[in-house]
């Protein structure tokens, strides 16, 4: 597959995700952490226009001079931007205009790829842009799910998507022996800067579960009073539970006939044997405490990963999102991609059912605040 083919394949997948939406679905932003689908379509296009076409394609004319302000996410080096919580207020330009913007940028990216073939600096930026778009493809699925969940009739996005009912295929634990191991990117293939540099870590012997926690196991935690036992919770987590009146995982609802959850294929009865998802770090840690176990560190997870079946849930680790030894932010706007978020967030490892094909690797470091659970997050336990 050529670089141009790869570019078009990734770009098309974004539009395919949105093709099942109604025009009205592209605009809502029920909460600040969710972005409207239309904004995702525009922002991923803005990335290529801002970082590639404007600096590298001679005489390029921007599609619309307002778009740099409207669709910048968090790049202070680029200039002013709309507040994240106000993205749903961007009813104009229309979704049709955004699709036109995408096609305009794609046409000029084809020209850039022809003119700059073999230019390593340009190719690296394009590769970053494609991986950035794949991140937004996953966010599109999770944001669409949240947006539709706010509709009182629980609409169906795609009746063929059954991600919440995925099952484990193994049971038991594996033992990882005490020793010195290497973690981090080895430089082969694409990786984000937060995966650099490969370095040694010492680990005590540990036993890690081959399977993820299931809905049925978490139901036992609920029925045992897990959400009302402060002894199980971090102080900050206990405050979060009480301030937000949390009594179950995200999207779970107690109906007369039993527990149900909202999915991209509508409301369904909870499958007790399926892997738990949409869980916060606070809940993951409380459950581990209840089971008298713990969460793995990210180093433990990476070392054990070659012996695990992973990739259907992002897995919480008990590691803060911090730089690896020797980490250095690139200069300029690209340097804002990861480094400035290395505070008050926890690392998740693996991938999820919503992660695009070819976008997962065992060194990938995802990160979210400990209360966030609208992603497809799950729990893997380690014996104490």
C-alpha positions in Angstrom: 0.0 0.0 0.0 1.4 3.4 -1.0 1.5 6.3 1.4 -1.2 8.0 -0.6 -3.4 4.9 -0.4 -2.9 4.8 3.4 -3.8 8.5 3.6 -7.1 8.0 1.8 -7.9 4.8 3.7 -7.6 6.6 7.1 -9.5 9.7 5.9 -12.3 7.6 4.4 -12.8 5.6 7.6 -13.6 8.8 9.5 -16.3 9.7 7.1 -17.6 6.1 7.1 -18.1 6.4 10.9 -20.2 9.5 10.4 -22.1 8.2 7.5 -24.6 6.4 9.8 -25.5 9.7 11.5 -28.4 12.0 10.8 -27.5 15.6 10.0 -28.8 16.7 13.5 -26.5 14.1 15.2 -23.4 16.0 14.1 -23.9 19.1 16.2 -24.8 18.3 19.9 -22.3 18.6 22.7 -24.1 17.4 25.9 -21.0 17.8 28.1 -17.6 19.5 27.7 -15.6 16.3 27.4 -17.6 15.2 24.4 -17.0 16.9 21.0 -19.6 17.0 18.2 -18.9 14.7 15.3 -18.8 17.7 13.0 -16.0 19.1 15.0 -14.0 15.9 14.7 -14.5 15.9 11.0 -13.1 19.5 10.8 -10.4 19.3 13.4 -8.7 16.2 11.8 -8.7 18.1 8.5 -7.4 21.3 10.2 -4.4 19.3 11.4 -3.3 18.5 7.8 -4.0 22.1 6.6 -2.2 23.7 9.6 0.9 21.5 10.0 1.4 20.3 6.4 -0.2 22.4 3.7 0.3 25.9 5.0 4.1 25.4 5.7 5.0 22.9 3.0 2.8 23.5 -0.1 3.8 26.7 -2.0 1.0 29.1 -2.7 -1.5 27.1 -0.8 -4.7 29.1 -0.1 -6.6 28.2 3.1 -10.1 26.9 2.6 -11.6 29.4 5.1 -9.7 31.8 7.3 -12.1 31.3 10.2 -11.3 27.6 10.4 -7.9 27.9 12.2 -9.7 29.5 15.1 -12.8 27.3 15.0 -11.1 23.9 14.8 -7.9 24.3 16.7 -8.1 22.0 19.8 -5.4 22.9 22.3 -2.4 24.2 20.3 -1.4 27.5 21.9 1.5 27.9 19.4 -1.0 28.0 16.5 -3.2 30.8 18.0 -6.5 31.4 19.6 -9.3 28.8 19.7 -12.9 28.2 20.7 -13.3 27.0 24.2 -13.7 23.2 24.3 -17.1 23.5 26.1 -18.4 25.7 23.2 -17.7 23.4 20.3 -21.4 22.5 20.2 -22.3 26.1 19.5 -20.5 26.0 16.1 -23.7 25.4 14.1 -22.2 27.2 11.2 -20.4 26.2 9.0 -22.7 23.4 8.1 -21.6 19.7 8.0 -21.8 19.8 4.2 -19.3 22.7 4.3 -17.0 20.6 6.5 -17.2 17.7 4.1 -16.3 20.1 1.3 -13.3 21.3 3.4 -12.1 17.7 3.9 -12.2 17.1 0.1 -10.4 20.4 -0.6 -7.6 19.5 1.9 -7.4 15.9 0.6 -7.0 17.2 -3.0 -4.1 19.4 -1.9 -2.5 16.7 0.2 -2.4 14.5 -2.9 -0.4 17.3 -4.6 1.9 17.6 -1.5 2.6 13.9 -1.4 3.6 14.1 -5.0 5.8 17.1 -4.6 7.4 16.1 -1.3 7.8 12.3 -1.9 10.9 11.2 0.0 11.0 14.2 2.3 11.4 12.6 5.7 10.2 15.6 7.7 7.0 15.8 5.7 6.4 12.1 5.8 6.8 12.0 9.6 4.2 14.8 9.9 1.8 13.0 7.6 2.2 9.8 9.7 1.6 11.8 12.9 -1.5 13.3 11.2 -2.9 9.9 10.3 -2.3 8.5 13.8 -3.9 11.7 15.2 -6.9 11.0 13.0 -7.1 7.4 14.1 -7.2 8.7 17.7 -10.2 10.8 16.8 -11.9 7.9 15.1 -12.0 6.2 18.4 -13.2 9.4 20.1 -15.9 9.6 17.4 -17.4 6.3 18.4 -17.3 7.1 22.1 -18.6 10.6 21.6 -21.4 9.4 19.3 -22.4 6.8 22.0 -22.6 9.5 24.7 -24.6 11.9 22.5 -27.1 9.2 21.5 -27.4 8.0 25.1 -28.7 11.4 26.1 -31.7 10.9 23.7 -34.7 9.6 25.8 -35.6 7.1 23.1 -32.2 5.4 23.1 -31.6 5.4 19.4 -29.5 2.8 17.5 -26.3 3.9 15.8 -25.5 0.5 14.3 -27.4 -2.7 15.2 -24.4 -4.7 14.0 -22.0 -3.3 16.7 -22.0 -5.6 19.7 -18.9 -4.5 21.5 -20.3 -4.5 25.1 -21.0 -8.3 24.8 -17.4 -9.4 24.1 -16.2 -12.3 26.2 -12.8 -13.3 27.6 -11.2 -16.3 25.9 -8.9 -17.3 28.7 -9.0 -17.7 32.5 -6.4 -18.0 35.2 -3.2 -16.1 35.9 0.3 -16.0 34.5 3.4 -15.5 36.5 6.1 -13.0 35.5 9.4 -13.6 37.2 11.4 -11.1 39.1 14.0 -9.3 36.9 15.1 -6.3 34.9 13.1 -5.7 31.8 13.0 -3.1 29.0 9.9 -1.1 28.2 9.1 1.6 25.7 9.3 2.0 21.9 12.2 0.2 20.2 12.1 2.7 17.3 10.5 0.2 14.9 7.4 1.6 13.2 5.4 4.6 14.3 5.2 5.6 18.0 4.2 8.8 19.9 6.9 10.7 21.7 5.5 9.7 25.1 6.6 6.1 24.3 10.2 7.2 24.0 12.8 6.3 25.3 13.2 2.6 25.8 14.6 2.0 29.3 15.1 -0.7 31.9 12.8 -1.3 34.9 13.1 -3.7 37.8 10.0 -5.8 38.7 9.3 -8.1 41.5 7.6 -11.4 40.7 3.9 -10.9 40.1 0.8 -12.8 38.9 -1.5 -11.1 36.4 -5.0 -12.3 35.3 -5.4 -13.6 31.7 -9.0 -12.3 31.7 -10.6 -8.9 32.3 -13.2 -8.4 35.0 -16.7 -9.3 33.8 -20.1 -7.6 34.3 -21.1 -10.4 36.5 -18.1 -10.0 38.8 -18.8 -6.3 39.0 -22.5 -6.9 39.8 -21.3 -8.9 42.8 -19.3 -5.8 43.9 -22.5 -3.6 43.6 -24.7 -6.1 45.4 -22.1 -6.4 48.2 -22.4 -2.6 48.8 -19.2 -1.7 47.0 -20.4 1.8 46.2 -21.3 2.5 49.8 -18.2 1.2 51.6 -15.7 4.1 52.0 -13.0 1.6 53.1 -12.6 0.5 49.5 -12.1 3.9 48.0 -9.4 6.5 47.6 -10.4 9.7 49.4 -10.7 11.5 46.1 -12.7 8.6 44.6 -15.0 8.5 47.6 -15.7 12.3 47.1 -16.4 11.6 43.4 -18.8 8.8 44.2 -20.8 11.0 46.7 -20.7 14.3 44.8 -21.9 12.6 41.6 -24.1 9.9 43.2 -22.4 7.1 41.4 -24.0 3.7 41.9 -23.0 1.7 38.8 -20.8 1.8 35.8 -21.4 4.3 33.0 -24.5 3.6 30.8 -25.9 1.0 33.3 -29.6 1.4 34.3 -31.5 -0.6 36.8 -34.8 -1.6 35.2 -37.7 -3.5 36.7 -36.6 -6.7 35.0 -32.9 -6.3 35.8 -29.8 -4.4 34.8 -29.5 -3.0 31.3 -26.9 -0.8 29.5 -26.9 1.5 26.6 -24.9 0.4 23.6 -24.3 1.7 20.1 -27.0 -0.9 19.0 -29.4 0.5 21.6 -30.5 -0.6 25.1 -29.6 -4.2 26.0 -29.8 -6.5 28.9 -26.4 -6.8 30.6 -24.5 -9.9 29.7 -22.9 -11.1 33.0 -20.2 -13.0 31.2 -19.1 -10.1 29.0 -16.1 -7.9 29.8 -16.9 -4.9 31.9 -16.4 -1.5 30.3 -16.9 2.2 30.8 -15.3 2.2 34.3 -13.3 4.9 36.0 -9.9 4.5 37.6 -11.6 5.1 41.0 -14.0 2.3 40.4 -11.3 0.0 39.1 -9.2 0.6 42.2 -12.1 0.1 44.6 -13.1 -3.2 42.9 -9.5 -4.4 43.1 -9.5 -3.5 46.8 -12.7 -5.4 47.3 -11.2 -8.4 45.6 -8.0 -8.0 47.7 -6.0 -7.6 44.6 -4.5 -4.6 42.8 -4.1 -3.0 39.3 -0.9 -3.6 37.4 1.7 -0.9 36.9 2.2 0.1 33.3 5.6 -1.6 33.3 4.1 -4.8 34.6 1.4 -4.6 32.0 3.8 -4.1 29.1 6.2 -6.9 30.2 3.3 -9.3 30.6 1.5 -8.2 27.4 3.0 -10.7 25.1 1.4 -13.5 27.1 -2.0 -11.8 27.3 -5.0 -11.4 25.0 -5.5 -7.6 25.0 -7.1 -5.1 22.7 -10.8 -5.0 23.5 -10.8 -2.7 26.5 -8.3 0.0 27.5 -6.9 -1.3 30.8 -6.4 1.0 33.8 -2.9 0.8 35.4 -1.8 2.1 38.7 0.8 4.4 37.1 0.6 8.1 36.8 1.1 9.6 33.3 4.7 10.8 33.6 7.6 11.2 31.1 10.0 8.4 30.5 13.7 9.0 31.3 15.2 11.3 28.7 11.9 12.5 27.3 12.1 15.8 25.5 9.2 17.7 23.9 9.7 18.7 20.3 9.8 22.4 19.5 6.7 24.3 18.5 3.1 23.2 18.3 3.9 19.5 17.8 5.5 19.6 21.2 2.1 20.3 22.7 0.8 16.9 21.6 1.6 14.9 24.7 4.1 16.5 27.1 1.9 19.2 28.6 -0.7 16.7 29.7 1.7 14.8 32.0 -0.1 15.7 35.3 -3.1 14.5 37.2 -3.8 11.6 34.7 -3.5 7.8 34.9 -2.1 5.5 32.2 -4.2 3.0 30.4 -2.7 0.3 28.3 -3.7 -1.9 25.4 -6.5 -0.8 23.0 -10.2 -1.1 22.7 -13.0 -2.4 20.5 -13.2 1.1 19.1 -9.5 1.4 18.3 -8.9 1.5 14.5 -7.1 -1.5 12.9 -3.4 -0.9 12.9 -3.4 1.6 15.6 -2.5 -0.6 18.6 0.8 -1.7 20.0 1.9 -2.9 23.5 4.0 0.3 24.1 1.0 2.7 23.5 0.4 4.9 26.5 -3.2 6.2 26.7 -4.1 8.6 29.5 -7.2 10.0 31.1 -8.2 11.7 34.4 -9.2 9.1 37.0 -12.9 10.0 36.9 -13.3 9.6 33.1 -15.2 6.6 31.9 -16.9 7.3 28.6 -14.1 5.4 26.8 -14.2 1.6 26.5 -12.1 1.1 29.8 -11.8 -2.2 31.7 -10.0 -3.9 34.6 -7.3 -6.5 34.7 -6.2 -7.6 38.2 -2.9 -8.6 39.7 -2.5 -10.7 42.8 -1.1 -8.8 45.8 
